[in-house]
Amino acid sequence: MDERMWRIGDLARETGVTVRALHHYDRLGLLPPSSRTSGGHRCYAEADVRRLHRIVALRDFGFPLE
């Protein structure tokens, strides 16, 4: 069975995290995409979604992300 993949816009809508924030997390090396489409769009796997939830929780607790 294939693992579900989210494109960045879908991930943003489902998690409430902005596309801009997701790009920022990628630039920081915190949330690199699992893959990219042939057009270069970022794609995220289930493990990335779990990592994103941890990043958001740490940010909400006041931990610096940089």
Biopython code that builds the backbone (N, CA, C, O; Angstrom):
import numpy as np
from Bio.PDB.StructureBuilder import StructureBuilder

atoms = [
    (1, "MET", "N", (0.842, -1.181, 0.000)),
    (1, "MET", "CA", (0.000, 0.000, 0.000)),
    (1, "MET", "C", (0.884, 1.240, 0.000)),
    (1, "MET", "O", (1.860, 1.314, 0.747)),
    (2, "ASP", "N", (0.546, 2.199, -0.827)),
    (2, "ASP", "CA", (1.332, 3.419, -0.926)),
    (2, "ASP", "C", (1.059, 4.335, 0.257)),
    (2, "ASP", "O", (-0.065, 4.440, 0.748)),
    (3, "GLU", "N", (2.129, 4.995, 0.699)),
    (3, "GLU", "CA", (2.009, 5.950, 1.793)),
    (3, "GLU", "C", (1.395, 7.241, 1.252)),
    (3, "GLU", "O", (1.678, 7.657, 0.129)),
    (4, "ARG", "N", (0.559, 7.858, 2.064)),
    (4, "ARG", "CA", (-0.048, 9.122, 1.669)),
    (4, "ARG", "C", (1.017, 10.207, 1.639)),
    (4, "ARG", "O", (1.880, 10.268, 2.514)),
    (5, "MET", "N", (0.950, 11.061, 0.626)),
    (5, "MET", "CA", (1.851, 12.198, 0.496)),
    (5, "MET", "C", (1.002, 13.465, 0.396)),
    (5, "MET", "O", (-0.054, 13.477, -0.236)),
    (6, "TRP", "N", (1.484, 14.518, 1.028)),
    (6, "TRP", "CA", (0.810, 15.809, 0.991)),
    (6, "TRP", "C", (1.668, 16.793, 0.217)),
    (6, "TRP", "O", (2.878, 16.864, 0.432)),
    (7, "ARG", "N", (1.055, 17.552, -0.682)),
    (7, "ARG", "CA", (1.750, 18.691, -1.267)),
    (7, "ARG", "C", (1.669, 19.812, -0.247)),
    (7, "ARG", "O", (0.823, 19.785, 0.646)),
    (8, "ILE", "N", (2.539, 20.789, -0.375)),
    (8, "ILE", "CA", (2.695, 21.795, 0.666)),
    (8, "ILE", "C", (1.395, 22.557, 0.953)),
    (8, "ILE", "O", (1.099, 22.843, 2.113)),
    (9, "GLY", "N", (0.627, 22.885, -0.068)),
    (9, "GLY", "CA", (-0.631, 23.598, 0.146)),
    (9, "GLY", "C", (-1.640, 22.761, 0.911)),
    (9, "GLY", "O", (-2.351, 23.269, 1.778)),
    (10, "ASP", "N", (-1.699, 21.478, 0.589)),
    (10, "ASP", "CA", (-2.610, 20.570, 1.294)),
    (10, "ASP", "C", (-2.196, 20.419, 2.751)),
    (10, "ASP", "O", (-3.038, 20.412, 3.649)),
    (11, "LEU", "N", (-0.880, 20.298, 2.979)),
    (11, "LEU", "CA", (-0.377, 20.179, 4.348)),
    (11, "LEU", "C", (-0.693, 21.440, 5.139)),
    (11, "LEU", "O", (-1.080, 21.361, 6.305)),
    (12, "ALA", "N", (-0.533, 22.588, 4.522)),
    (12, "ALA", "CA", (-0.833, 23.855, 5.192)),
    (12, "ALA", "C", (-2.309, 23.918, 5.581)),
    (12, "ALA", "O", (-2.641, 24.280, 6.710)),
    (13, "ARG", "N", (-3.188, 23.570, 4.654)),
    (13, "ARG", "CA", (-4.631, 23.607, 4.941)),
    (13, "ARG", "C", (-5.015, 22.640, 6.056)),
    (13, "ARG", "O", (-5.813, 22.986, 6.928)),
    (14, "GLU", "N", (-4.461, 21.448, 6.036)),
    (14, "GLU", "CA", (-4.844, 20.428, 7.016)),
    (14, "GLU", "C", (-4.271, 20.674, 8.404)),
    (14, "GLU", "O", (-4.845, 20.228, 9.397)),
    (15, "THR", "N", (-3.141, 21.382, 8.486)),
    (15, "THR", "CA", (-2.497, 21.579, 9.788)),
    (15, "THR", "C", (-2.661, 22.985, 10.340)),
    (15, "THR", "O", (-2.421, 23.212, 11.526)),
    (16, "GLY", "N", (-3.067, 23.934, 9.499)),
    (16, "GLY", "CA", (-3.177, 25.317, 9.949)),
    (16, "GLY", "C", (-1.844, 26.051, 9.987)),
    (16, "GLY", "O", (-1.776, 27.181, 10.471)),
    (17, "VAL", "N", (-0.789, 25.430, 9.487)),
    (17, "VAL", "CA", (0.534, 26.055, 9.397)),
    (17, "VAL", "C", (0.640, 26.668, 8.004)),
    (17, "VAL", "O", (0.324, 26.009, 7.014)),
    (18, "THR", "N", (1.077, 27.911, 7.920)),
    (18, "THR", "CA", (1.121, 28.575, 6.625)),
    (18, "THR", "C", (2.186, 27.972, 5.715)),
    (18, "THR", "O", (3.164, 27.383, 6.176)),
    (19, "VAL", "N", (1.972, 28.133, 4.422)),
    (19, "VAL", "CA", (2.962, 27.691, 3.441)),
    (19, "VAL", "C", (4.279, 28.415, 3.699)),
    (19, "VAL", "O", (5.352, 27.819, 3.599)),
    (20, "ARG", "N", (4.194, 29.689, 4.027)),
    (20, "ARG", "CA", (5.410, 30.464, 4.317)),
    (20, "ARG", "C", (6.184, 29.848, 5.486)),
    (20, "ARG", "O", (7.409, 29.744, 5.430)),
    (21, "ALA", "N", (5.481, 29.444, 6.536)),
    (21, "ALA", "CA", (6.142, 28.814, 7.688)),
    (21, "ALA", "C", (6.760, 27.477, 7.284)),
    (21, "ALA", "O", (7.863, 27.151, 7.724)),
    (22, "LEU", "N", (6.069, 26.707, 6.460)),
    (22, "LEU", "CA", (6.611, 25.422, 6.003)),
    (22, "LEU", "C", (7.885, 25.637, 5.185)),
    (22, "LEU", "O", (8.847, 24.884, 5.331)),
    (23, "HIS", "N", (7.896, 26.657, 4.329)),
    (23, "HIS", "CA", (9.114, 26.991, 3.580)),
    (23, "HIS", "C", (10.234, 27.377, 4.545)),
    (23, "HIS", "O", (11.385, 26.984, 4.356)),
    (24, "HIS", "N", (9.893, 28.146, 5.575)),
    (24, "HIS", "CA", (10.881, 28.572, 6.576)),
    (24, "HIS", "C", (11.470, 27.354, 7.294)),
    (24, "HIS", "O", (12.686, 27.273, 7.472)),
    (25, "TYR", "N", (10.632, 26.420, 7.702)),
    (25, "TYR", "CA", (11.113, 25.215, 8.380)),
    (25, "TYR", "C", (12.016, 24.401, 7.453)),
    (25, "TYR", "O", (12.985, 23.790, 7.905)),
    (26, "ASP", "N", (11.702, 24.393, 6.167)),
    (26, "ASP", "CA", (12.554, 23.706, 5.190)),
    (26, "ASP", "C", (13.915, 24.405, 5.109)),
    (26, "ASP", "O", (14.952, 23.743, 5.137)),
    (27, "ARG", "N", (13.918, 25.732, 5.008)),
    (27, "ARG", "CA", (15.180, 26.478, 4.925)),
    (27, "ARG", "C", (16.049, 26.260, 6.155)),
    (27, "ARG", "O", (17.275, 26.208, 6.052)),
    (28, "LEU", "N", (15.414, 26.131, 7.327)),
    (28, "LEU", "CA", (16.161, 25.893, 8.563)),
    (28, "LEU", "C", (16.657, 24.450, 8.674)),
    (28, "LEU", "O", (17.470, 24.135, 9.543)),
    (29, "GLY", "N", (16.171, 23.584, 7.799)),
    (29, "GLY", "CA", (16.548, 22.176, 7.856)),
    (29, "GLY", "C", (15.717, 21.377, 8.841)),
    (29, "GLY", "O", (16.028, 20.221, 9.124)),
    (30, "LEU", "N", (14.652, 21.988, 9.370)),
    (30, "LEU", "CA", (13.797, 21.306, 10.340)),
    (30, "LEU", "C", (12.780, 20.380, 9.682)),
    (30, "LEU", "O", (12.411, 19.353, 10.251)),
    (31, "LEU", "N", (12.333, 20.739, 8.496)),
    (31, "LEU", "CA", (11.281, 19.963, 7.837)),
    (31, "LEU", "C", (11.523, 19.910, 6.326)),
    (31, "LEU", "O", (10.750, 20.475, 5.552)),
    (32, "PRO", "N", (12.582, 19.242, 5.914)),
    (32, "PRO", "CA", (12.775, 19.100, 4.466)),
    (32, "PRO", "C", (11.714, 18.152, 3.908)),
    (32, "PRO", "O", (11.315, 17.206, 4.588)),
    (33, "PRO", "N", (11.259, 18.392, 2.691)),
    (33, "PRO", "CA", (10.251, 17.494, 2.119)),
    (33, "PRO", "C", (10.831, 16.110, 1.860)),
    (33, "PRO", "O", (12.023, 15.965, 1.586)),
    (34, "SER", "N", (9.978, 15.100, 1.948)),
    (34, "SER", "CA", (10.406, 13.727, 1.661)),
    (34, "SER", "C", (10.742, 13.547, 0.194)),
    (34, "SER", "O", (11.616, 12.759, -0.167)),
    (35, "SER", "N", (10.034, 14.288, -0.645)),
    (35, "SER", "CA", (10.284, 14.197, -2.085)),
    (35, "SER", "C", (9.765, 15.464, -2.748)),
    (35, "SER", "O", (9.175, 16.337, -2.112)),
    (36, "ARG", "N", (10.004, 15.526, -4.029)),
    (36, "ARG", "CA", (9.485, 16.626, -4.843)),
    (36, "ARG", "C", (8.867, 16.038, -6.105)),
    (36, "ARG", "O", (9.287, 14.992, -6.601)),
    (37, "THR", "N", (7.862, 16.738, -6.605)),
    (37, "THR", "CA", (7.249, 16.312, -7.859)),
    (37, "THR", "C", (8.203, 16.641, -9.000)),
    (37, "THR", "O", (9.220, 17.303, -8.794)),
    (38, "SER", "N", (7.877, 16.183, -10.190)),
    (38, "SER", "CA", (8.712, 16.499, -11.355)),
    (38, "SER", "C", (8.750, 18.002, -11.605)),
    (38, "SER", "O", (9.690, 18.506, -12.219)),
    (39, "GLY", "N", (7.730, 18.719, -11.133)),
    (39, "GLY", "CA", (7.685, 20.174, -11.261)),
    (39, "GLY", "C", (8.366, 20.902, -10.122)),
    (39, "GLY", "O", (8.390, 22.133, -10.098)),
    (40, "GLY", "N", (8.924, 20.152, -9.169)),
    (40, "GLY", "CA", (9.651, 20.768, -8.062)),
    (40, "GLY", "C", (8.825, 21.065, -6.825)),
    (40, "GLY", "O", (9.342, 21.641, -5.868)),
    (41, "HIS", "N", (7.549, 20.686, -6.819)),
    (41, "HIS", "CA", (6.702, 20.940, -5.652)),
    (41, "HIS", "C", (7.084, 20.014, -4.504)),
    (41, "HIS", "O", (7.357, 18.832, -4.710)),
    (42, "ARG", "N", (7.100, 20.563, -3.298)),
    (42, "ARG", "CA", (7.448, 19.787, -2.107)),
    (42, "ARG", "C", (6.328, 18.800, -1.772)),
    (42, "ARG", "O", (5.145, 19.131, -1.854)),
    (43, "CYS", "N", (6.725, 17.579, -1.392)),
    (43, "CYS", "CA", (5.775, 16.554, -0.962)),
    (43, "CYS", "C", (6.215, 16.020, 0.394)),
    (43, "CYS", "O", (7.397, 15.763, 0.625)),
    (44, "TYR", "N", (5.250, 15.862, 1.279)),
    (44, "TYR", "CA", (5.529, 15.449, 2.648)),
    (44, "TYR", "C", (4.825, 14.139, 2.960)),
    (44, "TYR", "O", (3.682, 13.924, 2.556)),
    (45, "ALA", "N", (5.519, 13.263, 3.682)),
    (45, "ALA", "CA", (4.997, 11.960, 4.084)),
    (45, "ALA", "C", (4.448, 12.038, 5.509)),
    (45, "ALA", "O", (4.578, 13.058, 6.185)),
    (46, "GLU", "N", (3.839, 10.953, 5.944)),
    (46, "GLU", "CA", (3.256, 10.882, 7.293)),
    (46, "GLU", "C", (4.295, 11.213, 8.371)),
    (46, "GLU", "O", (3.978, 11.909, 9.335)),
    (47, "ALA", "N", (5.513, 10.729, 8.220)),
    (47, "ALA", "CA", (6.566, 11.024, 9.207)),
    (47, "ALA", "C", (6.855, 12.521, 9.271)),
    (47, "ALA", "O", (7.157, 13.051, 10.340)),
    (48, "ASP", "N", (6.764, 13.200, 8.135)),
    (48, "ASP", "CA", (6.980, 14.649, 8.108)),
    (48, "ASP", "C", (5.862, 15.376, 8.849)),
    (48, "ASP", "O", (6.106, 16.375, 9.526)),
    (49, "VAL", "N", (4.645, 14.876, 8.720)),
    (49, "VAL", "CA", (3.507, 15.487, 9.416)),
    (49, "VAL", "C", (3.698, 15.349, 10.925)),
    (49, "VAL", "O", (3.442, 16.293, 11.672)),
    (50, "ARG", "N", (4.144, 14.180, 11.372)),
    (50, "ARG", "CA", (4.414, 13.999, 12.807)),
    (50, "ARG", "C", (5.521, 14.943, 13.272)),
    (50, "ARG", "O", (5.430, 15.534, 14.348)),
    (51, "ARG", "N", (6.561, 15.081, 12.459)),
    (51, "ARG", "CA", (7.654, 15.996, 12.797)),
    (51, "ARG", "C", (7.134, 17.434, 12.869)),
    (51, "ARG", "O", (7.515, 18.186, 13.766)),
    (52, "LEU", "N", (6.273, 17.815, 11.938)),
    (52, "LEU", "CA", (5.702, 19.163, 11.948)),
    (52, "LEU", "C", (4.941, 19.414, 13.242)),
    (52, "LEU", "O", (5.057, 20.491, 13.827)),
    (53, "HIS", "N", (4.167, 18.437, 13.696)),
    (53, "HIS", "CA", (3.427, 18.602, 14.954)),
    (53, "HIS", "C", (4.385, 18.809, 16.124)),
    (53, "HIS", "O", (4.092, 19.594, 17.025)),
    (54, "ARG", "N", (5.519, 18.122, 16.124)),
    (54, "ARG", "CA", (6.521, 18.323, 17.188)),
    (54, "ARG", "C", (7.139, 19.715, 17.097)),
    (54, "ARG", "O", (7.344, 20.370, 18.118)),
    (55, "ILE", "N", (7.436, 20.168, 15.886)),
    (55, "ILE", "CA", (8.006, 21.508, 15.694)),
    (55, "ILE", "C", (7.047, 22.567, 16.219)),
    (55, "ILE", "O", (7.457, 23.484, 16.930)),
    (56, "VAL", "N", (5.784, 22.443, 15.872)),
    (56, "VAL", "CA", (4.777, 23.416, 16.316)),
    (56, "VAL", "C", (4.651, 23.392, 17.836)),
    (56, "VAL", "O", (4.549, 24.447, 18.462)),
    (57, "ALA", "N", (4.657, 22.207, 18.434)),
    (57, "ALA", "CA", (4.556, 22.104, 19.895)),
    (57, "ALA", "C", (5.754, 22.772, 20.563)),
    (57, "ALA", "O", (5.586, 23.516, 21.529)),
    (58, "LEU", "N", (6.954, 22.518, 20.064)),
    (58, "LEU", "CA", (8.148, 23.139, 20.643)),
    (58, "LEU", "C", (8.104, 24.654, 20.489)),
    (58, "LEU", "O", (8.445, 25.390, 21.416)),
    (59, "ARG", "N", (7.686, 25.112, 19.325)),
    (59, "ARG", "CA", (7.555, 26.559, 19.095)),
    (59, "ARG", "C", (6.552, 27.162, 20.075)),
    (59, "ARG", "O", (6.800, 28.222, 20.649)),
    (60, "ASP", "N", (5.422, 26.487, 20.263)),
    (60, "ASP", "CA", (4.387, 26.986, 21.173)),
    (60, "ASP", "C", (4.859, 27.018, 22.622)),
    (60, "ASP", "O", (4.382, 27.831, 23.413)),
    (61, "PHE", "N", (5.795, 26.137, 22.972)),
    (61, "PHE", "CA", (6.366, 26.138, 24.322)),
    (61, "PHE", "C", (7.469, 27.171, 24.476)),
    (61, "PHE", "O", (8.027, 27.333, 25.561)),
    (62, "GLY", "N", (7.786, 27.874, 23.383)),
    (62, "GLY", "CA", (8.763, 28.946, 23.455)),
    (62, "GLY", "C", (10.182, 28.574, 23.083)),
    (62, "GLY", "O", (11.096, 29.381, 23.253)),
    (63, "PHE", "N", (10.386, 27.360, 22.576)),
    (63, "PHE", "CA", (11.730, 26.963, 22.166)),
    (63, "PHE", "C", (12.105, 27.680, 20.868)),
    (63, "PHE", "O", (11.287, 27.760, 19.952)),
    (64, "PRO", "N", (13.325, 28.200, 20.779)),
    (64, "PRO", "CA", (13.757, 28.829, 19.520)),
    (64, "PRO", "C", (13.965, 27.756, 18.454)),
    (64, "PRO", "O", (14.442, 26.661, 18.749)),
    (65, "LEU", "N", (13.609, 28.077, 17.233)),
    (65, "LEU", "CA", (13.717, 27.101, 16.158)),
    (65, "LEU", "C", (15.015, 27.239, 15.380)),
    (65, "LEU", "O", (15.351, 26.367, 14.579)),
    (66, "GLU", "N", (15.734, 28.298, 15.598)),
    (66, "GLU", "CA", (16.988, 28.494, 14.852)),
    (66, "GLU", "C", (18.177, 28.110, 15.674)),
    (66, "GLU", "O", (19.310, 28.212, 15.205)),
]
sb = StructureBuilder()
sb.init_structure("model")
sb.init_model(0)
sb.init_chain("A")
sb.init_seg("    ")
for serial, (resi, resn, name, xyz) in enumerate(atoms, 1):
    if name == "N":
        sb.init_residue(resn, " ", resi, " ")
    sb.init_atom(name, np.array(xyz, "f"), 0.0, 1.0, " ", f" {name:<3s}", serial, name[0])
structure = sb.get_structure()
